[in-house]
Amino acid sequence: MLLLSFGCIASIVVADVQGGNVRIDMPPPAVQRFSFRNSRRLAQEDFQKTSPNFFDFQPNCEQLGARYCDYGPHNLGSGSEFASWMERSEFLYVNMARMDPTAFSKAPYNAVYSCTAKSGLDPFYWSSELTQASRFHSHEMVKLNFFSHDTARQNQDLFGSTSFSARIRRFLTSDGMSFGENIAAGSGSPLGVTNQWLKSAGHCSQIFGSADFMGVGYVHGASTRYRHYWTQNFLGGPKLPTQDIVAGTHDTTAGSNRFLVQVHMQQAPTTVTVVVGGTTKAMSLLLGTAKSGTYFVDVDALPAAGADGCVEYYFQVDSGASRMPADKSYRFLTYGVNKCKRNIGHGRPPANVCTCANGNPKTGTACTANNAAMCASCDLGYSLSADQCKANSGGGGGGGGDIDNGSEKGEDGDIDSGGRGHTDIPAANEGSSPTDPTSLALTLTLTLALALTS
């Protein structure tokens, strides 16, 4: 196996390990300061919006011009939104290692560390722009069938250089003082590639480093040498978003449908739950601490799925005080389970609730405004008039006005239709399903790590 590790912490270390021969070269210290926003006029990434949702349907790469992210669909329903299921699951596994490396080294995760695994680190926060930069590089490695930190020469015109730093800076709008990159090829599962990086000293050190944000980019190429290509990009410096829930996903690593969510709070939450198909499930602490840890619940039998096999879910703490996705219009979907090929769904907003003095309120679509006084029928001694129950002048009988028989659907109702429509994010039978978390595409795997810190 060929292993190349590049690291820069005031100096650049290049280690080439091949056939037992080791060569180490240490050039003079490299210090670089920069502003990410000087090259273009785009709105700075709103971490308070993107990170708590764990998705971004309006990525800045669309405004950069052709070729920055027009290589495949990433719209809602495509299965390859920013971030895809593969990407958000790998992100969560990295945070599991950072928050409690000892617990993550035990079954079923079985991590082996080739660096000093510091315990109790803060989790990374998700960056859409780092995810865009990471996926771009994974995609160009697939399309051009190469494996390197350098940007392909065919794409040099997009960044003015083939260096990884020029590529990352082009995608970022947030100011920061440090950034880095890990890449890997060959592993077909989020857990598999996480453990692959942790077994390599340079990559492991970067995962346990001081960066604040991370983005993961995954692309599958059936006809390429290694089939599965991964890139991690790291950033240190921007102000952290205010959010209690950092990441959430589902997987079947433990042989069941396991839902995982990570919290990072000032105080331990009273409750942590996942709402799966409209059913609320209490979650228990798996690793870390109560206020900074990973919670889980195993669900052997999922609620009834939609026609495409997908089941909606979302996470919440303290009975909905915080939630992921934070936007209540959206849900995560059980990608890879029961042939579900979608990652995020657009659920129906919470139904309006009407009131009615002296009668029964309207429900469902008949209740046209939340908290509106709209009656469907009246109590004895009252008659319905203009949606209100008014007392009968002669004390007569009940007003049995119009009754709305429409059904009421809550916030866990309809979801968007639409197929995956793109082969870059593999379907469940392509070796990367949650049902096959440890599969490797090839016995030969390659990893590279590169970091640049000022």
Disulfide bonds with the S-S distance in Angstrom:
Cys61-Cys69 2.20
Cys115-Cys204 1.97
Cys310-Cys340 2.03
Cys354-Cys367 2.03
Cys356-Cys375 1.98
Cys378-Cys389 2.11
